[in-house]
Amino acid sequence: KQEVTQIPAALSVPEGENLVLNCSFTDSAIYNLQWFRQDPGKGLTSLLLIQSSQREQTSGRLNASLDKSSGRSTLYIAASQPGDSATYLCAVVGYGGSQGNLIFGKGTKLSVKP
Amino acid sequence: DAGVTQSPTHLIKTRGQQVTLRCSPISGHKSVSWYQQVLGQGPQFIFQYYEKEERGRGNFPDRFSARQFPNYSSELNVNALLLGDSALYLCASSLDGSPRWEQYFGPGTRLTVT
C-alpha cells in the first residue's frame, strides 16, 4: 500500500531564505507526482506536476525534483516571501487501484517571517 | 476560463441528516474526483467518475455515493451523517481521468456535522 510522508511537518524561516521541502513515497511504481499549495481553509492550488519519466520541473521560484528509484521528491523554493506561507502537499498517482486517484502526504506547514 | 467550482461553500448539518455537495469541472474536462480532508490531514480519495461511470472508489462506507451528469458536473451524497464526516470536501477535475493528466481542485465545501 502506497504511503506518502512529508518532512518536516512545519517550518518557519525568515524572508529571503532558500528552502527545501521533502516528500517520500513507499512504492516507486508511480505515474507522476504533484505538488500543491493550500491556504488555510481553502482548496488546493497545483504548483508542479512531474511525470515518472522526468527528473525535475521548474516554475518561477519553484523547482521540484523526483528520484523515483529512491522514492523521494523535493520542492525547492528560492528567495522565500511572506506570501509563500501556506501548507504544501505532495501527492502521487500510483499503478493499480483506481487510476488517477492521488495519494497525499499530510503536508508541510510553511511560515515565512518578514 | 472558470476553474473548478463547488457549492455550497459551507454547510452545517445535524447527525443523521443527509447532504448533497455539487461540483462543476473545468470546461472540457470529463473526469471528476472527490476527496475528503479532515483537519490536519492530507485529502483522502472517495470517488472518481468519467463519462458518468464510476472509475474508482476509496475506502469509504456505503453512506457515501456520487454521480456524474451528462454535462460532466457531479454530486456527492452522504447519508446518515456522523460527527466524523465533518471535513473539507474537495472536487478535482482532469481531462479524462488518465493518471497522466494534472488534476485541478476546487475551493471545497466545508461540512460541519453537529
Chai-1 contact restraints between the chains, C-beta under 6 A:
chainA,res_idxA,chainB,res_idxB,connection_type,confidence,min_distance_angstrom,max_distance_angstrom,comment,restraint_id
A,Y31,B,P99,contact,1.0,0.0,6.0,A-B,restraint_1
A,G43,B,L90,contact,1.0,0.0,6.0,A-B,restraint_2
A,G43,B,F105,contact,1.0,0.0,6.0,A-B,restraint_3
A,G43,B,G106,contact,1.0,0.0,6.0,A-B,restraint_4
A,G43,B,P107,contact,1.0,0.0,6.0,A-B,restraint_5
A,G43,B,G108,contact,1.0,0.0,6.0,A-B,restraint_6
A,L44,B,F105,contact,1.0,0.0,6.0,A-B,restraint_7
A,S46,B,E102,contact,1.0,0.0,6.0,A-B,restraint_8
A,L49,B,E102,contact,1.0,0.0,6.0,A-B,restraint_9
A,L89,B,G42,contact,1.0,0.0,6.0,A-B,restraint_10
A,V93,B,P99,contact,1.0,0.0,6.0,A-B,restraint_11
A,S98,B,Q48,contact,1.0,0.0,6.0,A-B,restraint_12
A,S98,B,G56,contact,1.0,0.0,6.0,A-B,restraint_13
A,Q99,B,P99,contact,1.0,0.0,6.0,A-B,restraint_14
A,G100,B,Q48,contact,1.0,0.0,6.0,A-B,restraint_15
A,G100,B,G97,contact,1.0,0.0,6.0,A-B,restraint_16
A,G100,B,P99,contact,1.0,0.0,6.0,A-B,restraint_17
A,N101,B,F45,contact,1.0,0.0,6.0,A-B,restraint_18
A,N101,B,Q48,contact,1.0,0.0,6.0,A-B,restraint_19
A,N101,B,G56,contact,1.0,0.0,6.0,A-B,restraint_20
A,F104,B,G42,contact,1.0,0.0,6.0,A-B,restraint_21
A,F104,B,P43,contact,1.0,0.0,6.0,A-B,restraint_22
A,G105,B,G42,contact,1.0,0.0,6.0,A-B,restraint_23
A,K106,B,Q41,contact,1.0,0.0,6.0,A-B,restraint_24
A,K106,B,G42,contact,1.0,0.0,6.0,A-B,restraint_25
A,G107,B,G42,contact,1.0,0.0,6.0,A-B,restraint_26
